[in-house]
Amino acid sequence: MNHFTANSPHARDIASVLHPQTNARRHLEVGPTIMTGARGIFVEDDAGNSYLDAGAGLWCCSLGYNNERLAKVAYEAMRTLGYYQIFRHASHGPAIDLSEKLLSIAPVPMSKVLLQCSGSEANDSAVKLVWYHWRAQGKPEKRKIISRMGSYHGSTCVAISLTGNPSYHAGFGLPFEGFLYTDRPNHYRDALPGETEEQFSQRLADNLEALILREGPETIAALWADPVQGTAGALPPPRGYFEKIQAVLKKYDVLLVADEVICGFGRTGRMWGCETFNIQPDMITCAKALSAAMQPISAVLMNERIFESVMAQSDKNGAFIHGYTYAGHPVAASVALETLKIYEEMDLLGHVSSVEPVFRREIGALVDHPMVGNFNSIGLIGGIEIVRDKATKQDWPAGANLTGRLDAHARANGLILRITGNRVAFSPPLIITAEEIRELARRLRRTLDATHAELLAL
């Protein structure tokens, strides 16, 4: 079936590992790319090939792929207190220090921090907290959750139900009942002829209000929104979008949960995407860059309104009956706290601001390419729309295998891309330099040229 030797890492992987987001049958034929090392924003495979990672892994390697300082912190934390839980009134210093730090840098006043292990867990837990809150308020019928088409909020059964993408539900019998979806905020693709961004945003807000009224405001619990839609292709919102959306939510007393799993900790040029777009959430979920991907950790930040409901429910039920074994793990919390210190010491936000114009100019220049219909970005996150015809915005047909061809040519050019549908998303490590951005753009142009030539030859 394949050419790998019996005891090679590739053959052993095929024999033993089920890979997420991978065609299981095809993997038996092509096998894995085995990564063996890293240097800053570059990773290396076992064949000696080096790749510039334009996606920071899964949006998360903010400080690149290796960091000696964080490794030492993890080692010392393991030697001091390798594990302890935070259930039933137990605690430890790293969990306390990290929670205090997160509250001190929150974009809006927050009351408490619930430490978890992944972005999926954080969003899953936040859904439970939404339901917990409305029951405490004597409104258990307020249970429906709205998110946006094109969004991604995690892989647990509840978090994937939040996700506005049918391909993530197929085969699992999901989403659960009570999860609703409103418009994706993609002005380039979905605006009416001549419709400005402000007008488009107002139409989407009107559509959200119509959805709430149709379902019954007394049944709507919360709206979930990532400041920049990651899996929609690193898609920033159109002008005026969050201002208009929040006015609707306030009108009908619908909670707002900001999913900052991708955007948090400098990605948009501010510490939080909420600051960049003036979002005033009731809860925030965060992960990924919280530990620069060096440890699995996440957090839910909740305001006083939500915490008061947690106290009321604790009185009623005897305790806040929720938790994960590794939540607030002392090693992960120690690494996360040190990561936040590094961001401050290196002036991460200043660095992102200094290279953002280069990123916008170099990647934006690709709009002259025949395959690129549009580019938009904020900070160090953005994406290009791939088209077959720029005038009509026509897509390449599914049979053209656009994603596979782009990915293959990118790898041949030493570039790792994140391709989502007809968009190529960029979220490079936040330590990327101006020259590395220019190199990214050079490799990307060669990739687009090769892919376009191959598609035209079909």
Sequence and secondary structure as in RCSB ss.txt:
>XXXX:A:sequence
MNHFTANSPHARDIASVLHPQTNARRHLEVGPTIMTGARGIFVEDDAGNSYLDAGAGLWCCSLGYNNERLAKVAY
EAMRTLGYYQIFRHASHGPAIDLSEKLLSIAPVPMSKVLLQCSGSEANDSAVKLVWYHWRAQGKPEKRKIISRMG
SYHGSTCVAISLTGNPSYHAGFGLPFEGFLYTDRPNHYRDALPGETEEQFSQRLADNLEALILREGPETIAALWA
DPVQGTAGALPPPRGYFEKIQAVLKKYDVLLVADEVICGFGRTGRMWGCETFNIQPDMITCAKALSAAMQPISAV
LMNERIFESVMAQSDKNGAFIHGYTYAGHPVAASVALETLKIYEEMDLLGHVSSVEPVFRREIGALVDHPMVGNF
NSIGLIGGIEIVRDKATKQDWPAGANLTGRLDAHARANGLILRITGNRVAFSPPLIITAEEIRELARRLRRTLDA
THAELLAL
>XXXX:A:secstr
     TTSHHHHHHHH   TTS HHHHHHH    EEEEETTEEEETTS EEEETTHHHHT TT S  HHHHHHHH
HHHHHHS     TT   HHHHHHHHHHHHH SS   EEEEESSHHHHHHHHHHHHHHHHHHTT TT  EEEEEBT
    SSHHHHHH B GGGTTTTT S TTEEEE    HHHH  TT  HHHHHHHHHHHHHHHHHHH GGGEEEEEE
 SSBTTTTSB   TTHHHHHHHHHHHTT EEEEE TTTTTTTTSSS HHHHHT   SEEEE GGGTTTSS  EEE
EE HHHHHHHHHHHHHHSS     TTTT HHHHHHHHHHHHHHHHTTHHHHHHHHHHHHHHHHHGGGGSTTEEEE
EEETTEEEEEE SBTTTTB   GGG HHHHHHHHHHHTTEE EEETTEEEE   TT  HHHHHHHHHHHHHHHHH
HHHHHHT 
